[in-house]
């Protein structure tokens, strides 16, 4: 089973980064302070803290502010009690940093500010540094930190859109974690705002996307006949997908619940909405496909020119209960199912015929190909498969190690790939830095290139939420067979949170 640490290690390998001491991260050739790109880091939970050293490793970048509704390290969850703490200590080369906090999962803006200032203090003759501001509200940050050049957004999914739009309207360049937004119309507005403002944007999943070069060489060469289906499966979710609304709890000290809710409707606080588990809620997350599909499928969408699907058909697990001895099936439109498969139908494009894309999560997988069964093999826990009229291509989840499978043979019988693979990932952060400085065009990781995959992950959520097959018109971006489902394409903003107001 691929856990979070395994995935991070794999992603880090493709992005040429791992947890390294500060002196290794520091680059040769100092950059004068006046030439640095100043960045505000918005979102300082566990994922934000893990990503922070990657940003600081670039000598052109200086984090000058952190922002998060949570002040203290209270209520965070992770993959191990002290894993993240030890990773941050390794980066700082300070094994006693935050001594006494062992057993408490790190998080919050106070700890993030401490980390930033401790990191940069090593560059100062005095050994101290106090140049990082701290905010609970990103709007206050934008009002007061007028000179920042860019922001990196590492918040829960439901805040990505409103924060990135507000920042771009202020002329700030943006680095954003996935998804672009967890509502289709809001995601479209994010992309259009990027286009209108012309700021440099970097959508982080691009860094981990694999190469389609060998796979396309096989497909275009007719090795598997006519491509009919793409199957992509993951073991996600690896967080709870609650079937009941959580019980209200006291708001922790130093946590601004109203700010965390942001554009979403008011409700009582519960720790079962926040931090590591937000992805399981339709209001706050985007489910397993938004979490992992960007990493595996963005390159597939580009190579096969997948635009808008014509239909989206879900199959999902359900939960049953008893009420006074009478069995019933739990129905809700607030949390993602434990497991699902969603079939997208894409029309022909250019020389490519129509294809189906099938996403699986929660341990569901496509049927094992006959060629694997003959060799007494089975599909891996996570993977990708391209099915044609004459054969199949099987690869790892992020397109690694593609194998050609033809009738009457097994993967071991086929010749190894002959296409000379280059680097899996373009140096998108370097390109983003060049774009920020005005010396380069938008990187391939720009928001402007992310609409087709963004459209798919949002339609996935709507299909699961309705439990119905959806007929979709990509031109109008409307669902035509189930009018009521269109309400899930948009968000009802709380007063003061509408990005167009």
C-alpha angles and dihedrals in degrees: 000000000000107000128192093268092051090051093048090051091051093046091046091054092055092044093047093241137113136156102292134164118268095252090057092048092050109096126222115252114049118238114222112246091242090060097049123109106236114219135190112211109216112194121035104187123122095288092045092051092048091052096044097081090055089061094043092051089073110086090209093063130073123184106219101169141024127202134191136140087232116076100181138043094257126139099359119148129205145160093274136007098248103013096104094040090054092047091054091046089053091053091050093041087228111121091184097050109136090005111191095035095091111135092029115102107235122244145118135083097276092059092043091052089049091051094049094048093045090051095051094040089075088068094054123089088222092052090232134097131182103172103116119098122205131214139174095201122052089207091061089047091055091048095050104031096057095154098059113117101205148000134221113211117208101158131125113291098259091063098049096087102044093044096046092047092050091049095047091049086057089054095254121147113234140219110188136188119221135316109039086216136334094234122066098224093046091050090052089051091051091053093045091049089053089051094048097045096042093216119153112260132190121192104201103217090073089074092068100039114123130225123274093189099105093037092052090046089058094043095046091044091057095243093141097028116233114357111240108163143018117203122194123177137180138182090232136150097074091164131068118282099203120215095197133047110260126252116257116258136184114278110249119248111271095016118119102208093181091057092046091053089052110161095001126099120275118263137152116286120258129169086224089074098050145066114001097006103051092099091071093064122080091217096052107023144035101227128235097317093054089047099048111006094078089062095049105031111036092083090046092053090050097046096045095038094235108181124166120346119233095213139013119200121188133201116185145168122255138200126233132202143169128250112192088335094311116120118230139170116241111240122194140153096199106074135044118246122258091247136004149160123214124193119207119193115210123192125233117283125192109317092345118096125219115298138189121225114202122193121196130189140166093050096307116137139176119263114286110258115249090240091061093044090054089056091046090247132131136203117276121250090258127021153119130249131187112201123201137172092264105029149333141257117216123193142160120278093271095040095268121151100008116204128197113224117192128181114281093020141078131226089265091057095056124090116255119258112289097193111102103238118214126196113323095224133040114234088256098163090055089050091048090052090051090050091050089053092048094243098107144034126257111296121245085253090065119131086240090072097046106073101102095052090041091052091051098050091049093048088049089060094047092050092051092045093054096034088217137113108258127211107209133198107205093192094061094024090229135132105236105189100047110037094185091061091068090076088071091059090068138044128235101225124215115238110285095020105081105117091210096051 
